[in-house]
Structures are given as structure tokens and as C-alpha cells.
Amino acid sequence: MLISAWVGFVVAGALCAPFALLFHYYVIRIFEARDWLTRGALLVDVDDVGEFARHHPRVAVNIPLEELARRAHELGGKQQPVVIFAHRWIRGARAAQLLRSVGFAEVLNVAGVATKEKLSAAAARASELKETEVNELAPSPPPTP
């Protein structure tokens, strides 16, 4: 009886583990992207011009993967954090690898994980968080007598 309970436990764990990994990969990546965007990361869509025109996150800059090596200087300094977006994971992975190979220290690939809607919402939330930080740091007006 005890062995069958352990077998059931192991089988249940084996079935649940992939879902836990997917949750981490898909959900946590969106929150991570939002945090990066709050810190001032640049959102780069590496899809081709036609795909970018059809659908892209609102605040994204388009530099197609084929042009990325030649245009990487447009992203600013190599300490500039960059969030990569593309509709195909492999395209984002190639872009992230390319940016790392030319010296970019902080590159987050959310290609194939985030939809344009989720990433646009994350960028909007990041913008709200930045404004809140600025307002909290601003000096309060003097009290009126």
C-alpha cells in the first residue's frame, strides 16, 4: 500500500513539474520584463518590418534581426538593458545571442513568451511605476499658512 502511494506521488509530481516550469517561464518573464522596463530598458522588436507593421508592442523600437548587428549602436551604450521581443522564439534567441556577443551586458529575451498585448500592458505598468517613483521623490509643496 505504501509503495503504491509513493508511485502515485512520483507520477503526480512528474505530471505537474512541466506546468510549474511553464508557469515560471511564461508568467515570471512578463513580470521580469516589466521590472526591466521600469529600470529604463529599451524594448526592441526584432521582427521584420512587415510583421512589425501588423502587430507590435506599443513602445517597441523595430530593428529587424537581419539588421541588428549593423544597427546595434542605435541601442545606446552596452550597459543599456534591452528586452527583446519577436513572434518566434528562435528569432529572439538569435537576437539576444548577437547582442551579448557584441558586448551588451543585460539582455532579456521574451520572444515567443509574451504577446504584444501582455508586453504593451507591462510597458504601460512600468511607465506608471516610473511616474509614481518620480512623484514620490519630488518635494512636496510647502504648507499654506
C-alpha positions, 0 to 999 in steps of 0.5 A: 500500500505504501509503495503504491502511494509513493508511485502515485506521488512520483507520477503526480509530481512528474505530471505537474513539474512541466506546468510549474516550469511553464508557469515560471517561464511564461508568467515570471518573464512578463513580470521580469520584463516589466521590472526591466522596463521600469529600470529604463530598458529599451524594448526592441522588436526584432521582427521584420518590418512587415510583421512589425507593421501588423502587430507590435508592442506599443513602445517597441523600437523595430530593428529587424534581426537581419539588421541588428548587428549593423544597427546595434549602436542605435541601442545606446551604450552596452550597459543599456538593458534591452528586452527583446521581443519577436513572434518566434522564439528562435528569432529572439534567441538569435537576437539576444545571442548577437547582442551579448556577443557584441558586448551588451551586458543585460539582455532579456529575451521574451520572444515567443513568451509574451504577446504584444498585448501582455508586453504593451500592458507591462510597458504601460505598468512600468511607465506608471511605476516610473511616474509614481517613483518620480512623484514620490521623490519630488518635494512636496509643496510647502504648507499654506499658512 
